[in-house]
Amino acid sequence: MGLVTTVTWSFTTLVGIYLLYVWLSGGGLRQQTTKVTRFPKALLFSHPALAAGALGCWAAHLVTGHRALAWTAFGVLAVAALLGFVMFTRWLGGGRHARGAERRFPLVAVALHGLAGVATFVLVLLTASTLRPR
């Protein structure tokens, strides 16, 4: 199940990178100073940074087999998922209709990223909870 989780996580990452590219190419960083965007920099960059850190813990778990690394990955991923949910609700609450760069997000990409993220979250939880202590 670890490999399936990693593939799902990789897909989620690729779609997330695409969404970040869309936001940056739409002038998202320039809009920070004028408060046009609904996504503060801290929120926008901590979400992928935490997800990448969790992925690093997951990779370390796959290499070493340590159960604590799987649970650490889950904990960090939970925080990243919470921040992702905050961004999603901000986008739903008007961000996609506003003048900000997030209005350019394709609905399909947002849906794929969110669904794959939830699947990854569940797979990490299931995998970590079925590991036997060493």
N, CA, C and O atoms as a printed pandas DataFrame, in Angstrom:
     atom_number atom_name residue_name chain_id  residue_number  x_coord  y_coord  z_coord
0              1         N          MET        A               1    0.826   -1.195    0.000
1              2        CA          MET        A               1    0.000    0.000    0.000
2              3         C          MET        A               1    0.871    1.260    0.000
3              4         O          MET        A               1    0.423    2.333   -0.405
4              5         N          GLY        A               2    2.109    1.120    0.455
5              6        CA          GLY        A               2    3.011    2.262    0.476
6              7         C          GLY        A               2    3.297    2.821   -0.902
7              8         O          GLY        A               2    3.419    4.034   -1.076
8              9         N          LEU        A               3    3.406    1.921   -1.897
9             10        CA          LEU        A               3    3.671    2.376   -3.258
10            11         C          LEU        A               3    2.460    3.094   -3.847
11            12         O          LEU        A               3    2.615    4.117   -4.514
12            13         N          VAL        A               4    1.267    2.577   -3.611
13            14        CA          VAL        A               4    0.045    3.229   -4.093
14            15         C          VAL        A               4   -0.079    4.618   -3.472
15            16         O          VAL        A               4   -0.450    5.578   -4.147
16            17         N          THR        A               5    0.231    4.713   -2.195
17            18        CA          THR        A               5    0.194    6.005   -1.504
18            19         C          THR        A               5    1.175    6.980   -2.130
19            20         O          THR        A               5    0.852    8.151   -2.334
20            21         N          THR        A               6    2.362    6.502   -2.432
21            22        CA          THR        A               6    3.387    7.357   -3.032
22            23         C          THR        A               6    2.976    7.836   -4.423
23            24         O          THR        A               6    3.213    8.992   -4.773
24            25         N          VAL        A               7    2.369    6.968   -5.206
25            26        CA          VAL        A               7    1.906    7.358   -6.549
26            27         C          VAL        A               7    0.794    8.400   -6.435
27            28         O          VAL        A               7    0.799    9.395   -7.160
28            29         N          THR        A               8   -0.145    8.179   -5.539
29            30        CA          THR        A               8   -1.233    9.141   -5.337
30            31         C          THR        A               8   -0.680   10.481   -4.865
31            32         O          THR        A               8   -1.109   11.539   -5.328
32            33         N          TRP        A               9    0.273   10.426   -3.942
33            34        CA          TRP        A               9    0.889   11.640   -3.424
34            35         C          TRP        A               9    1.621   12.380   -4.539
35            36         O          TRP        A               9    1.556   13.608   -4.614
36            37         N          SER        A              10    2.311   11.650   -5.401
37            38        CA          SER        A              10    3.040   12.271   -6.515
38            39         C          SER        A              10    2.080   12.971   -7.475
39            40         O          SER        A              10    2.359   14.075   -7.942
40            41         N          PHE        A              11    0.945   12.324   -7.767
41            42        CA          PHE        A              11   -0.056   12.942   -8.632
42            43         C          PHE        A              11   -0.591   14.230   -8.003
43            44         O          PHE        A              11   -0.739   15.249   -8.678
44            45         N          THR        A              12   -0.876   14.168   -6.718
45            46        CA          THR        A              12   -1.360   15.351   -5.995
46            47         C          THR        A              12   -0.335   16.474   -6.085
47            48         O          THR        A              12   -0.692   17.633   -6.293
48            49         N          THR        A              13    0.925   16.132   -5.929
49            50        CA          THR        A              13    2.007   17.119   -5.995
50            51         C          THR        A              13    2.080   17.765   -7.376
51            52         O          THR        A              13    2.213   18.984   -7.488
52            53         N          LEU        A              14    1.994   16.955   -8.417
53            54        CA          LEU        A              14    2.072   17.501   -9.780
54            55         C          LEU        A              14    0.931   18.477  -10.070
55            56         O          LEU        A              14    1.153   19.535  -10.659
56            57         N          VAL        A              15   -0.273   18.129   -9.664
57            58        CA          VAL        A              15   -1.408   19.033   -9.883
58            59         C          VAL        A              15   -1.246   20.296   -9.034
59            60         O          VAL        A              15   -1.591   21.392   -9.475
60            61         N          GLY        A              16   -0.720   20.140   -7.813
61            62        CA          GLY        A              16   -0.469   21.302   -6.961
62            63         C          GLY        A              16    0.570   22.239   -7.552
63            64         O          GLY        A              16    0.426   23.459   -7.480
64            65         N          ILE        A              17    1.620   21.666   -8.138
65            66        CA          ILE        A              17    2.643   22.488   -8.800
66            67         C          ILE        A              17    2.021   23.252   -9.970
67            68         O          ILE        A              17    2.340   24.420  -10.197
68            69         N          TYR        A              18    1.141   22.592  -10.704
69            70        CA          TYR        A              18    0.447   23.264  -11.798
70            71         C          TYR        A              18   -0.389   24.437  -11.279
71            72         O          TYR        A              18   -0.359   25.524  -11.857
72            73         N          LEU        A              19   -1.133   24.220  -10.195
73            74        CA          LEU        A              19   -1.947   25.303   -9.635
74            75         C          LEU        A              19   -1.078   26.463   -9.152
75            76         O          LEU        A              19   -1.431   27.627   -9.343
76            77         N          LEU        A              20    0.043   26.151   -8.534
77            78        CA          LEU        A              20    0.966   27.204   -8.103
78            79         C          LEU        A              20    1.492   27.979   -9.305
79            80         O          LEU        A              20    1.602   29.204   -9.254
80            81         N          TYR        A              21    1.817   27.276  -10.381
81            82        CA          TYR        A              21    2.276   27.928  -11.608
82            83         C          TYR        A              21    1.202   28.865  -12.163
83            84         O          TYR        A              21    1.498   29.993  -12.558
84            85         N          VAL        A              22   -0.035   28.397  -12.191
85            86        CA          VAL        A              22   -1.140   29.232  -12.688
86            87         C          VAL        A              22   -1.261   30.491  -11.841
87            88         O          VAL        A              22   -1.443   31.587  -12.371
88            89         N          TRP        A              23   -1.161   30.334  -10.533
89            90        CA          TRP        A              23   -1.292   31.480   -9.637
90            91         C          TRP        A              23   -0.141   32.461   -9.825
91            92         O          TRP        A              23   -0.358   33.670   -9.914
92            93         N          LEU        A              24    1.080   31.943   -9.884
93            94        CA          LEU        A              24    2.247   32.818  -10.053
94            95         C          LEU        A              24    2.233   33.501  -11.416
95            96         O          LEU        A              24    2.528   34.692  -11.512
96            97         N          SER        A              25    1.894   32.760  -12.474
97            98        CA          SER        A              25    1.880   33.365  -13.807
98            99         C          SER        A              25    0.750   34.369  -13.968
99           100         O          SER        A              25    0.803   35.227  -14.850
100          101         N          GLY        A              26   -0.270   34.271  -13.126
101          102        CA          GLY        A              26   -1.369   35.233  -13.153
102          103         C          GLY        A              26   -1.109   36.469  -12.315
103          104         O          GLY        A              26   -1.994   37.309  -12.149
104          105         N          GLY        A              27    0.110   36.585  -11.781
105          106        CA          GLY        A              27    0.470   37.763  -11.011
106          107         C          GLY        A              27    0.141   37.670   -9.541
107          108         O          GLY        A              27    0.007   38.696   -8.874
108          109         N          GLY        A              28    0.009   36.465   -9.019
109          110        CA          GLY        A              28   -0.355   36.272   -7.624
110          111         C          GLY        A              28    0.567   36.966   -6.636
111          112         O          GLY        A              28    0.101   37.574   -5.672
112          113         N          LEU        A              29    1.871   36.881   -6.866
113          114        CA          LEU        A              29    2.808   37.542   -5.945
114          115         C          LEU        A              29    2.705   39.062   -6.019
115          116         O          LEU        A              29    2.788   39.740   -4.995
116          117         N          ARG        A              30    2.526   39.594   -7.210
117          118        CA          ARG        A              30    2.392   41.054   -7.357
118          119         C          ARG        A              30    1.111   41.558   -6.690
119          120         O          ARG        A              30    1.052   42.702   -6.238
120          121         N          GLN        A              31    0.099   40.712   -6.629
121          122        CA          GLN        A              31   -1.179   41.118   -6.046
122          123         C          GLN        A              31   -1.161   41.086   -4.526
123          124         O          GLN        A              31   -2.106   41.547   -3.886
124          125         N          GLN        A              32   -0.112   40.554   -3.949
125          126        CA          GLN        A              32   -0.008   40.514   -2.486
126          127         C          GLN        A              32    0.013   41.918   -1.899
127          128         O          GLN        A              32   -0.597   42.162   -0.858
128          129         N          THR        A              33    0.703   42.834   -2.550
129          130        CA          THR        A              33    0.829   44.184   -2.014
130          131         C          THR        A              33   -0.468   44.976   -2.113
131          132         O          THR        A              33   -0.719   45.861   -1.295
132          133         N          THR        A              34   -1.289   44.665   -3.107
133          134        CA          THR        A              34   -2.540   45.403   -3.283
134          135         C          THR        A              34   -3.730   44.700   -2.634
135          136         O          THR        A              34   -4.856   45.196   -2.691
136          137         N          LYS        A              35   -3.476   43.538   -2.015
137          138        CA          LYS        A              35   -4.514   42.774   -1.317
138          139         C          LYS        A              35   -5.644   42.329   -2.250
139          140         O          LYS        A              35   -6.782   42.153   -1.814
140          141         N          VAL        A              36   -5.324   42.147   -3.540
141          142        CA          VAL        A              36   -6.336   41.683   -4.481
142          143         C          VAL        A              36   -6.575   40.189   -4.290
143          144         O          VAL        A              36   -7.703   39.721   -4.439
144          145         N          THR        A              37   -5.539   39.445   -3.965
145          146        CA          THR        A              37   -5.657   38.002   -3.801
146          147         C          THR        A              37   -6.178   37.635   -2.413
147          148         O          THR        A              37   -5.966   38.367   -1.446
148          149         N          ARG        A              38   -6.854   36.509   -2.328
149          150        CA          ARG        A              38   -7.377   36.012   -1.052
150          151         C          ARG        A              38   -6.418   35.026   -0.398
151          152         O          ARG        A              38   -6.717   34.474    0.661
152          153         N          PHE        A              39   -5.267   34.805   -1.026
153          154        CA          PHE        A              39   -4.297   33.844   -0.519
154          155         C          PHE        A              39   -3.056   34.552    0.001
155          156         O          PHE        A              39   -2.218   34.974   -0.796
156          157         N          PRO        A              40   -2.914   34.693    1.305
157          158        CA          PRO        A              40   -1.690   35.284    1.856
158          159         C          PRO        A              40   -0.484   34.396    1.524
159          160         O          PRO        A              40   -0.601   33.176    1.409
160          161         N          LYS        A              41    0.670   35.041    1.375
161          162        CA          LYS        A              41    1.887   34.295    1.036
162          163         C          LYS        A              41    2.178   33.186    2.038
163          164         O          LYS        A              41    2.560   32.081    1.653
164          165         N          ALA        A              42    2.001   33.476    3.306
165          166        CA          ALA        A              42    2.297   32.469    4.332
166          167         C          ALA        A              42    1.436   31.221    4.133
167          168         O          ALA        A              42    1.932   30.103    4.270
168          169         N          LEU        A              43    0.187   31.396    3.821
169          170        CA          LEU        A              43   -0.706   30.272    3.582
170          171         C          LEU        A              43   -0.329   29.543    2.298
171          172         O          LEU        A              43   -0.260   28.314    2.256
172          173         N          LEU        A              44   -0.090   30.320    1.264
173          174        CA          LEU        A              44    0.178   29.741   -0.048
174          175         C          LEU        A              44    1.465   28.927   -0.089
175          176         O          LEU        A              44    1.532   27.912   -0.782
176          177         N          PHE        A              45    2.475   29.354    0.638
177          178        CA          PHE        A              45    3.748   28.647    0.579
178          179         C          PHE        A              45    3.935   27.643    1.714
179          180         O          PHE        A              45    4.741   26.722    1.582
180          181         N          SER        A              46    3.214   27.795    2.823
181          182        CA          SER        A              46    3.351   26.811    3.901
182          183         C          SER        A              46    2.620   25.513    3.554
183          184         O          SER        A              46    3.044   24.442    3.989
184          185         N          HIS        A              47    1.553   25.581    2.797
185          186        CA          HIS        A              47    0.828   24.376    2.395
186          187         C          HIS        A              47    1.736   23.418    1.614
187          188         O          HIS        A              47    1.860   22.257    2.006
188          189         N          PRO        A              48    2.372   23.861    0.525
189          190        CA          PRO        A              48    3.245   22.918   -0.190
190          191         C          PRO        A              48    4.525   22.583    0.572
191          192         O          PRO        A              48    5.059   21.484    0.424
192          193         N          ALA        A              49    5.021   23.510    1.382
193          194        CA          ALA        A              49    6.244   23.219    2.145
194          195         C          ALA        A              49    5.985   22.112    3.163
195          196         O          ALA        A              49    6.806   21.208    3.326
196          197         N          LEU        A              50    4.855   22.182    3.841
197          198        CA          LEU        A              50    4.509   21.129    4.798
198          199         C          LEU        A              50    4.235   19.803    4.084
199          200         O          LEU        A              50    4.636   18.743    4.564
200          201         N          ALA        A              51    3.560   19.866    2.948
201          202        CA          ALA        A              51    3.294   18.641    2.191
202          203         C          ALA        A              51    4.598   18.003    1.708
203          204         O          ALA        A              51    4.733   16.780    1.719
204          205         N          ALA        A              52    5.552   18.828    1.287
205          206        CA          ALA        A              52    6.848   18.297    0.854
206          207         C          ALA        A              52    7.615   17.695    2.030
207          208         O          ALA        A              52    8.269   16.662    1.885
208          209         N          GLY        A              53    7.534   18.336    3.184
209          210        CA          GLY        A              53    8.175   17.786    4.378
210          211         C          GLY        A              53    7.563   16.459    4.778
211          212         O          GLY        A              53    8.271   15.530    5.167
212          213         N          ALA        A              54    6.240   16.372    4.679
213          214        CA          ALA        A              54    5.555   15.121    4.993
214          215         C          ALA        A              54    5.944   14.033    3.989
215          216         O          ALA        A              54    6.126   12.874    4.362
216          217         N          LEU        A              55    6.068   14.411    2.725
217          218        CA          LEU        A              55    6.491   13.450    1.703
218          219         C          LEU        A              55    7.904   12.955    1.982
219          220         O          LEU        A              55    8.206   11.780    1.771
220          221         N          GLY        A              56    8.766   13.845    2.455
221          222        CA          GLY        A              56   10.123   13.436    2.838
222          223         C          GLY        A              56   10.098   12.433    3.981
223          224         O          GLY        A              56   10.849   11.458    3.964
224          225         N          CYS        A              57    9.244   12.660    4.971
225          226        CA          CYS        A              57    9.097   11.699    6.079
226          227         C          CYS        A              57    8.549   10.374    5.567
227          228         O          CYS        A              57    8.965    9.307    6.016
228          229         N          TRP        A              58    7.614   10.449    4.625
229          230        CA          TRP        A              58    7.041    9.230    4.055
230          231         C          TRP        A              58    8.114    8.440    3.294
231          232         O          TRP        A              58    8.203    7.219    3.421
232          233         N          ALA        A              59    8.915    9.141    2.514
233          234        CA          ALA        A              59    9.996    8.469    1.777
234          235         C          ALA        A              59   10.987    7.828    2.745
235          236         O          ALA        A              59   11.458    6.714    2.514
236          237         N          ALA        A              60   11.299    8.534    3.826
237          238        CA          ALA        A              60   12.205    7.976    4.834
238          239         C          ALA        A              60   11.585    6.741    5.481
239          240         O          ALA        A              60   12.288    5.776    5.778
240          241         N          HIS        A              61   10.275    6.767    5.698
241          242        CA          HIS        A              61    9.589    5.585    6.236
242          243         C          HIS        A              61    9.697    4.413    5.266
243          244         O          HIS        A              61    9.964    3.285    5.680
244          245         N          LEU        A              62    9.489    4.680    3.969
245          246        CA          LEU        A              62    9.562    3.601    2.992
246          247         C          LEU        A              62   10.960    2.986    2.927
247          248         O          LEU        A              62   11.109    1.780    2.731
248          249         N          VAL        A              63   11.976    3.824    3.094
249          250        CA          VAL        A              63   13.352    3.328    3.042
250          251         C          VAL        A              63   13.722    2.565    4.309
251          252         O          VAL        A              63   14.342    1.504    4.240
252          253         N          THR        A              64   13.343    3.102    5.460
253          254        CA          THR        A              64   13.772    2.512    6.736
254          255         C          THR        A              64   12.757    1.564    7.350
255          256         O          THR        A              64   13.126    0.665    8.105
256          257         N          GLY        A              65   11.483    1.755    7.034
257          258        CA          GLY        A              65   10.438    0.937    7.636
258          259         C          GLY        A              65   10.044    1.364    9.035
259          260         O          GLY        A              65    9.293    0.656    9.705
260          261         N          HIS        A              66   10.535    2.505    9.492
261          262        CA          HIS        A              66   10.207    2.979   10.834
262          263         C          HIS        A              66    8.767    3.502   10.883
263          264         O          HIS        A              66    8.364    4.361   10.099
264          265         N          ARG        A              67    8.026    2.958   11.817
265          266        CA          ARG        A              67    6.629    3.327   11.992
266          267         C          ARG        A              67    6.471    4.793   12.406
267          268         O          ARG        A              67    5.532    5.466   11.981
268          269         N          ALA        A              68    7.391    5.279   13.234
269          270        CA          ALA        A              68    7.305    6.666   13.709
270          271         C          ALA        A              68    7.381    7.661   12.552
271          272         O          ALA        A              68    6.747    8.715   12.597
272          273         N          LEU        A              69    8.148    7.333   11.528
273          274        CA          LEU        A              69    8.237    8.227   10.366
274          275         C          LEU        A              69    6.917    8.274    9.593
275          276         O          LEU        A              69    6.541    9.320    9.064
276          277         N          ALA        A              70    6.226    7.153    9.529
277          278        CA          ALA        A              70    4.918    7.135    8.859
278          279         C          ALA        A              70    3.926    8.009    9.618
279          280         O          ALA        A              70    3.164    8.761    9.010
280          281         N          TRP        A              71    3.936    7.910   10.951
281          282        CA          TRP        A              71    3.023    8.726   11.746
282          283         C          TRP        A              71    3.416   10.202   11.725
283          284         O          TRP        A              71    2.555   11.081   11.771
284          285         N          THR        A              72    4.716   10.465   11.654
285          286        CA          THR        A              72    5.159   11.857   11.513
286          287         C          THR        A              72    4.685   12.427   10.184
287          288         O          THR        A              72    4.214   13.562   10.117
288          289         N          ALA        A              73    4.814   11.628    9.123
289          290        CA          ALA        A              73    4.324   12.055    7.810
290          291         C          ALA        A              73    2.832   12.347    7.871
291          292         O          ALA        A              73    2.362   13.332    7.303
292          293         N          PHE        A              74    2.089   11.487    8.561
293          294        CA          PHE        A              74    0.650   11.710    8.673
294          295         C          PHE        A              74    0.343   13.001    9.429
295          296         O          PHE        A              74   -0.519   13.775    9.011
296          297         N          GLY        A              75    1.036   13.234   10.526
297          298        CA          GLY        A              75    0.796   14.449   11.312
298          299         C          GLY        A              75    1.087   15.719   10.539
299          300         O          GLY        A              75    0.302   16.667   10.570
300          301         N          VAL        A              76    2.211   15.737    9.849
301          302        CA          VAL        A              76    2.573   16.928    9.060
302          303         C          VAL        A              76    1.610   17.079    7.890
303          304         O          VAL        A              76    1.210   18.192    7.546
304          305         N          LEU        A              77    1.239   15.952    7.277
305          306        CA          LEU        A              77    0.277   16.000    6.177
306          307         C          LEU        A              77   -1.085   16.510    6.650
307          308         O          LEU        A              77   -1.780   17.200    5.903
308          309         N          ALA        A              78   -1.467   16.181    7.870
309          310        CA          ALA        A              78   -2.742   16.666    8.415
310          311         C          ALA        A              78   -2.757   18.191    8.487
311          312         O          ALA        A              78   -3.763   18.823    8.166
312          313         N          VAL        A              79   -1.645   18.777    8.906
313          314        CA          VAL        A              79   -1.566   20.245    8.961
314          315         C          VAL        A              79   -1.603   20.823    7.551
315          316         O          VAL        A              79   -2.286   21.816    7.304
316          317         N          ALA        A              80   -0.865   20.198    6.619
317          318        CA          ALA        A              80   -0.881   20.663    5.227
318          319         C          ALA        A              80   -2.283   20.557    4.644
319          320         O          ALA        A              80   -2.724   21.447    3.917
320          321         N          ALA        A              81   -2.980   19.479    4.959
321          322        CA          ALA        A              81   -4.346   19.302    4.456
322          323         C          ALA        A              81   -5.284   20.358    5.027
323          324         O          ALA        A              81   -6.160   20.864    4.325
324          325         N          LEU        A              82   -5.100   20.685    6.287
325          326        CA          LEU        A              82   -5.926   21.730    6.898
326          327         C          LEU        A              82   -5.710   23.074    6.191
327          328         O          LEU        A              82   -6.665   23.799    5.912
328          329         N          LEU        A              83   -4.459   23.392    5.911
329          330        CA          LEU        A              83   -4.174   24.634    5.187
330          331         C          LEU        A              83   -4.740   24.588    3.769
331          332         O          LEU        A              83   -5.226   25.597    3.258
332          333         N          GLY        A              84   -4.676   23.421    3.138
333          334        CA          GLY        A              84   -5.263   23.268    1.810
334          335         C          GLY        A              84   -6.775   23.476    1.851
335          336         O          GLY        A              84   -7.350   24.075    0.942
336          337         N          PHE        A              85   -7.410   22.983    2.902
337          338        CA          PHE        A              85   -8.850   23.184    3.058
338          339         C          PHE        A              85   -9.172   24.666    3.245
339          340         O          PHE        A              85  -10.167   25.163    2.720
340          341         N          VAL        A              86   -8.326   25.363    3.994
341          342        CA          VAL        A              86   -8.521   26.809    4.176
342          343         C          VAL        A              86   -8.430   27.516    2.822
343          344         O          VAL        A              86   -9.250   28.381    2.514
344          345         N          MET        A              87   -7.436   27.149    2.020
345          346        CA          MET        A              87   -7.308   27.784    0.698
346          347         C          MET        A              87   -8.509   27.449   -0.180
347          348         O          MET        A              87   -9.000   28.306   -0.915
348          349         N          PHE        A              88   -8.980   26.215   -0.106
349          350        CA          PHE        A              88  -10.139   25.816   -0.906
350          351         C          PHE        A              88  -11.380   26.611   -0.513
351          352         O          PHE        A              88  -12.117   27.080   -1.380
352          353         N          THR        A              89  -11.614   26.763    0.777
353          354        CA          THR        A              89  -12.792   27.519    1.207
354          355         C          THR        A              89  -12.667   29.000    0.846
355          356         O          THR        A              89  -13.667   29.646    0.532
356          357         N          ARG        A              90  -11.456   29.539    0.888
357          358        CA          ARG        A              90  -11.265   30.933    0.455
358          359         C          ARG        A              90  -11.538   31.070   -1.038
359          360         O          ARG        A              90  -12.116   32.060   -1.486
360          361         N          TRP        A              91  -11.117   30.072   -1.797
361          362        CA          TRP        A              91  -11.355   30.085   -3.241
362          363         C          TRP        A              91  -12.844   29.968   -3.528
363          364         O          TRP        A              91  -13.370   30.686   -4.379
364          365         N          LEU        A              92  -13.529   29.069   -2.825
365          366        CA          LEU        A              92  -14.972   28.917   -3.017
366          367         C          LEU        A              92  -15.734   30.159   -2.571
367          368         O          LEU        A              92  -16.751   30.518   -3.164
368          369         N          GLY        A              93  -15.238   30.811   -1.523
369          370        CA          GLY        A              93  -15.929   31.949   -0.943
370          371         C          GLY        A              93  -15.799   33.222   -1.745
371          372         O          GLY        A              93  -16.134   34.293   -1.237
372          373         N          GLY        A              94  -15.337   33.153   -2.946
373          374        CA          GLY        A              94  -15.273   34.353   -3.770
374          375         C          GLY        A              94  -13.970   34.513   -4.497
375          376         O          GLY        A              94  -13.883   35.309   -5.432
376          377         N          GLY        A              95  -12.950   33.779   -4.097
377          378        CA          GLY        A              95  -11.657   33.910   -4.747
378          379         C          GLY        A              95  -11.689   33.590   -6.224
379          380         O          GLY        A              95  -10.973   34.211   -7.010
380          381         N          ARG        A              96  -12.516   32.621   -6.613
381          382        CA          ARG        A              96  -12.569   32.252   -8.027
382          383         C          ARG        A              96  -13.368   33.260   -8.850
383          384         O          ARG        A              96  -13.298   33.258  -10.079
384          385         N          HIS        A              97  -14.134   34.129   -8.164
385          386        CA          HIS        A              97  -14.896   35.164   -8.870
386          387         C          HIS        A              97  -14.247   36.538   -8.715
387          388         O          HIS        A              97  -14.702   37.516   -9.308
388          389         N          ALA        A              98  -13.201   36.606   -7.931
389          390        CA          ALA        A              98  -12.559   37.893   -7.663
390          391         C          ALA        A              98  -11.624   38.282   -8.804
391          392         O          ALA        A              98  -11.536   37.600   -9.825
392          393         N          ARG        A              99  -10.943   39.380   -8.602
393          394        CA          ARG        A              99  -10.004   39.856   -9.596
394          395         C          ARG        A              99   -8.624   39.219   -9.428
395          396         O          ARG        A              99   -7.744   39.459  -10.255
396          397         N          GLY        A             100   -8.411   38.431   -8.403
397          398        CA          GLY        A             100   -7.104   37.875   -8.097
398          399         C          GLY        A             100   -6.666   36.778   -9.055
399          400         O          GLY        A             100   -7.438   36.307   -9.890
400          401         N          ALA        A             101   -5.405   36.387   -8.909
401          402        CA          ALA        A             101   -4.819   35.369   -9.781
402          403         C          ALA        A             101   -5.510   34.025   -9.618
403          404         O          ALA        A             101   -5.485   33.206  -10.536
404          405         N          GLU        A             102   -6.127   33.785   -8.466
405          406        CA          GLU        A             102   -6.777   32.503   -8.236
406          407         C          GLU        A             102   -8.035   32.302   -9.077
407          408         O          GLU        A             102   -8.554   31.189   -9.154
408          409         N          ARG        A             103   -8.520   33.350   -9.696
409          410        CA          ARG        A             103   -9.689   33.208  -10.567
410          411         C          ARG        A             103   -9.345   32.378  -11.799
411          412         O          ARG        A             103  -10.236   31.874  -12.482
412          413         N          ARG        A             104   -8.056   32.238  -12.081
413          414        CA          ARG        A             104   -7.598   31.492  -13.258
414          415         C          ARG        A             104   -7.486   29.990  -12.995
415          416         O          ARG        A             104   -7.195   29.223  -13.913
416          417         N          PHE        A             105   -7.714   29.563  -11.750
417          418        CA          PHE        A             105   -7.601   28.135  -11.448
418          419         C          PHE        A             105   -8.677   27.351  -12.204
419          420         O          PHE        A             105   -9.863   27.652  -12.071
420          421         N          PRO        A             106   -8.282   26.364  -12.985
421          422        CA          PRO        A             106   -9.294   25.513  -13.624
422          423         C          PRO        A             106  -10.004   24.650  -12.571
423          424         O          PRO        A             106   -9.356   24.055  -11.710
424          425         N          LEU        A             107  -11.304   24.591  -12.646
425          426        CA          LEU        A             107  -12.090   23.823  -11.686
426          427         C          LEU        A             107  -11.640   22.357  -11.652
427          428         O          LEU        A             107  -11.578   21.750  -10.583
428          429         N          VAL        A             108  -11.331   21.799  -12.811
429          430        CA          VAL        A             108  -10.910   20.395  -12.873
430          431         C          VAL        A             108   -9.616   20.193  -12.089
431          432         O          VAL        A             108   -9.483   19.208  -11.364
432          433         N          ALA        A             109   -8.664   21.115  -12.227
433          434        CA          ALA        A             109   -7.393   20.989  -11.516
434          435         C          ALA        A             109   -7.598   21.101  -10.004
435          436         O          ALA        A             109   -6.995   20.351   -9.237
436          437         N          VAL        A             110   -8.442   22.028   -9.582
437          438        CA          VAL        A             110   -8.727   22.181   -8.148
438          439         C          VAL        A             110   -9.387   20.906   -7.617
439          440         O          VAL        A             110   -9.031   20.418   -6.544
440          441         N          ALA        A             111  -10.346   20.374   -8.369
441          442        CA          ALA        A             111  -11.039   19.162   -7.934
442          443         C          ALA        A             111  -10.082   17.969   -7.882
443          444         O          ALA        A             111  -10.104   17.198   -6.923
444          445         N          LEU        A             112   -9.249   17.817   -8.902
445          446        CA          LEU        A             112   -8.286   16.710   -8.911
446          447         C          LEU        A             112   -7.309   16.807   -7.757
447          448         O          LEU        A             112   -7.018   15.808   -7.099
448          449         N          HIS        A             113   -6.799   18.013   -7.508
449          450        CA          HIS        A             113   -5.847   18.203   -6.416
450          451         C          HIS        A             113   -6.501   17.877   -5.073
451          452         O          HIS        A             113   -5.905   17.205   -4.231
452          453         N          GLY        A             114   -7.713   18.353   -4.882
453          454        CA          GLY        A             114   -8.402   18.096   -3.625
454          455         C          GLY        A             114   -8.746   16.628   -3.427
455          456         O          GLY        A             114   -8.524   16.081   -2.346
456          457         N          LEU        A             115   -9.283   15.987   -4.453
457          458        CA          LEU        A             115   -9.649   14.573   -4.339
458          459         C          LEU        A             115   -8.421   13.688   -4.158
459          460         O          LEU        A             115   -8.432   12.756   -3.353
460          461         N          ALA        A             116   -7.369   13.983   -4.906
461          462        CA          ALA        A             116   -6.139   13.206   -4.753
462          463         C          ALA        A             116   -5.509   13.461   -3.386
463          464         O          ALA        A             116   -4.919   12.558   -2.793
464          465         N          GLY        A             117   -5.634   14.690   -2.887
465          466        CA          GLY        A             117   -5.120   15.000   -1.560
466          467         C          GLY        A             117   -5.859   14.247   -0.465
467          468         O          GLY        A             117   -5.240   13.740    0.471
468          469         N          VAL        A             118   -7.176   14.172   -0.580
469          470        CA          VAL        A             118   -7.963   13.414    0.394
470          471         C          VAL        A             118   -7.616   11.930    0.309
471          472         O          VAL        A             118   -7.474   11.263    1.334
472          473         N          ALA        A             119   -7.479   11.414   -0.913
473          474        CA          ALA        A             119   -7.103   10.005   -1.077
474          475         C          ALA        A             119   -5.736    9.731   -0.458
475          476         O          ALA        A             119   -5.540    8.709    0.199
476          477         N          THR        A             120   -4.798   10.644   -0.669
477          478        CA          THR        A             120   -3.463   10.492   -0.086
478          479         C          THR        A             120   -3.543   10.489    1.432
479          480         O          THR        A             120   -2.929    9.648    2.088
480          481         N          PHE        A             121   -4.296   11.424    1.988
481          482        CA          PHE        A             121   -4.461   11.521    3.434
482          483         C          PHE        A             121   -5.001   10.206    4.008
483          484         O          PHE        A             121   -4.482    9.696    5.001
484          485         N          VAL        A             122   -6.032    9.672    3.382
485          486        CA          VAL        A             122   -6.648    8.426    3.853
486          487         C          VAL        A             122   -5.675    7.256    3.706
487          488         O          VAL        A             122   -5.576    6.419    4.603
488          489         N          LEU        A             123   -4.960    7.192    2.586
489          490        CA          LEU        A             123   -4.005    6.102    2.374
490          491         C          LEU        A             123   -2.861    6.149    3.378
491          492         O          LEU        A             123   -2.429    5.108    3.874
492          493         N          VAL        A             124   -2.368    7.344    3.682
493          494        CA          VAL        A             124   -1.305    7.455    4.684
494          495         C          VAL        A             124   -1.825    7.006    6.045
495          496         O          VAL        A             124   -1.135    6.283    6.762
496          497         N          LEU        A             125   -3.026    7.424    6.403
497          498        CA          LEU        A             125   -3.618    7.008    7.675
498          499         C          LEU        A             125   -3.786    5.493    7.733
499          500         O          LEU        A             125   -3.407    4.861    8.720
500          501         N          LEU        A             126   -4.350    4.914    6.684
501          502        CA          LEU        A             126   -4.559    3.463    6.671
502          503         C          LEU        A             126   -3.239    2.702    6.723
503          504         O          LEU        A             126   -3.110    1.711    7.442
504          505         N          THR        A             127   -2.274    3.170    5.963
505          506        CA          THR        A             127   -0.978    2.492    5.943
506          507         C          THR        A             127   -0.295    2.595    7.299
507          508         O          THR        A             127    0.218    1.601    7.812
508          509         N          ALA        A             128   -0.284    3.774    7.874
509          510        CA          ALA        A             128    0.377    3.959    9.173
510          511         C          ALA        A             128   -0.324    3.155   10.263
511          512         O          ALA        A             128    0.330    2.617   11.156
512          513         N          SER        A             129   -1.637    3.073   10.196
513          514        CA          SER        A             129   -2.364    2.367   11.256
514          515         C          SER        A             129   -2.248    0.847   11.138
515          516         O          SER        A             129   -2.507    0.140   12.111
516          517         N          THR        A             130   -1.873    0.342    9.995
517          518        CA          THR        A             130   -1.724   -1.108    9.846
518          519         C          THR        A             130   -0.289   -1.577   10.056
519          520         O          THR        A             130   -0.019   -2.777    9.996
520          521         N          LEU        A             131    0.633   -0.654   10.299
521          522        CA          LEU        A             131    2.015   -1.047   10.531
522          523         C          LEU        A             131    2.167   -1.686   11.903
523          524         O          LEU        A             131    1.572   -1.243   12.886
524          525         N          ARG        A             132    2.956   -2.709   11.945
525          526        CA          ARG        A             132    3.233   -3.370   13.222
526          527         C          ARG        A             132    4.426   -2.710   13.891
527          528         O          ARG        A             132    5.383   -2.330   13.216
528          529         N          PRO        A             133    4.381   -2.571   15.213
529          530        CA          PRO        A             133    5.542   -2.017   15.916
530          531         C          PRO        A             133    6.733   -2.967   15.789
531          532         O          PRO        A             133    6.578   -4.187   15.733
532          533         N          ARG        A             134    7.901   -2.381   15.747
533          534        CA          ARG        A             134    9.119   -3.201   15.632
534          535         C          ARG        A             134    9.598   -3.593   16.996
535          536         O          ARG        A             134   10.610   -4.284   17.120
